[in-house]
Amino acid sequence: MPDQLLYAMEVTLNGLMAGVMYALVALGFVLIYKASGIFNYAQGVLALFAALTLVGIQQGQVPFAHVINAITGGHLESFGWQLPSVLAIGLTAGVMVLLAIVIEKLVLKHLVGQAEIILFMATIGLAYFLEGFGDVMWGADIKTLDVGLPQGINETLESVTDGLFGYGFFIDNLDVVAALVAVALVTALTLFSQYSKQGRALRAVADDHQAALSVGISLRFIWVLVWSIAGIVALVAGIMWGSKSGVQFSLSLIALKALPVLMLGGFTSIPGAIVGGLIIGMGEKLFEFFLGPLIGGATENWFAYVLALVFLVFRPQGLFGERIIERV
């Protein structure tokens, strides 16, 4: 088999793995959109805040330590413990649920029945607040996140592909774990959305807040529920991205790569988030591999957005999104 074809196959597999990482972030956007009909600008910051909180809890860091030290002149740094990863993840999930309750009480309950643009602007304000709050709470230094996930080359895939093609593919173990987690998340969320009472109520709230209230659906409960689930999804994305590239404030920018994923898959489709992520991940890697050298490289920075623009022109609802028909 020609070397160029083997390299292209390896690039394709790595692109699919990268697409799964994008899709993990996009899932949170889909959940919030299905519940409120708005784009949650704060989802990327939720992933950052979850990762910061996980590292802080796991390493026993004192919250607001540098603020307390500045006021009191003390030298607080750590509680002196190192929690097991499973316990730290569980506690962080609890923090994300608590955060969802606070967001509902302080922000969302005052915006029932308001225009979608107002809700969208509220998520922008929430994003900047959480980013600053995370900075004050845990500090702005780059942190290492280690929850025991395997990293490095997957020797099984390398040996299998070496036996088949005479060339071992380099696939990161962390990407394989992320793919498995994404499949489990999509399956669970799809079943929840389609077959549970709360899932049906979630879709009713997205269609019309006032109509949902009139038939006895608790809008406040639905918002707490969906923001809690989105927070858990953000925690999963934060773990994967934080383990891959460290926990730093640029982590919140992964939301920008989720935008083309949503435009391809559709803002209302949970499976569409995965399909859109796979298309974006594979497309940008193959485009860079074949055409990058001819046009100067660095095409991964813009390819996804150009592809999303094409979809907006010819199929604005995405591959799996619901077609919106408005009669006037």
Stockholm file with secondary structure:
# STOCKHOLM 1.0

chainA/1-328         MPDQLLYAMEVTLNGLMAGVMYALVALGFVLIYKASGIFNYAQGVLALFAALTLVGIQQGQVPFAHVINAITGGHLESFGWQLPSVLAIGLTAGVMVLLAIVIEKLVLKHLVGQAEIILFMATIGLAYFLEGFGDVMWGADIKTLDVGLPQGINETLESVTDGLFGYGFFIDNLDVVAALVAVALVTALTLFSQYSKQGRALRAVADDHQAALSVGISLRFIWVLVWSIAGIVALVAGIMWGSKSGVQFSLSLIALKALPVLMLGGFTSIPGAIVGGLIIGMGEKLFEFFLGPLIGGATENWFAYVLALVFLVFRPQGLFGERIIERV
#=GR chainA/1-328 SS CCHHHHHHHHHHHHHHHHHHHHHHHHHHHHHHHHHHSSCCTTHHHHHHHHHHHHHHHHTTBCTTHHHHHHHHCCCCCBCSCCCCHHHHHHHHHHHHHHHHHHHHHHTGGGGTTCCHHHHHHHHHHHHHHHHHHHHHHHCSSCBCCCSSCCCSBCHHHHHHHHHHHSSCCCCBHHHHHHHHHHHHHHHHHHHHHHHSHHHHHHHHHHHCHHHHHHTTCCHHHHHHHHHHHHHHHHHHHHHHHHHHHCBCGGGGGHHHHHHHHHHHHCTTCHHHHHHHHHHHHHHHHHHHHHTHHHHTSCGGGTHHHHHHHHHHHHCTTTTTSCCCCCCC
#=GC SS_cons         CCHHHHHHHHHHHHHHHHHHHHHHHHHHHHHHHHHHSSCCTTHHHHHHHHHHHHHHHHTTBCTTHHHHHHHHCCCCCBCSCCCCHHHHHHHHHHHHHHHHHHHHHHTGGGGTTCCHHHHHHHHHHHHHHHHHHHHHHHCSSCBCCCSSCCCSBCHHHHHHHHHHHSSCCCCBHHHHHHHHHHHHHHHHHHHHHHHSHHHHHHHHHHHCHHHHHHTTCCHHHHHHHHHHHHHHHHHHHHHHHHHHHCBCGGGGGHHHHHHHHHHHHCTTCHHHHHHHHHHHHHHHHHHHHHTHHHHTSCGGGTHHHHHHHHHHHHCTTTTTSCCCCCCC
//
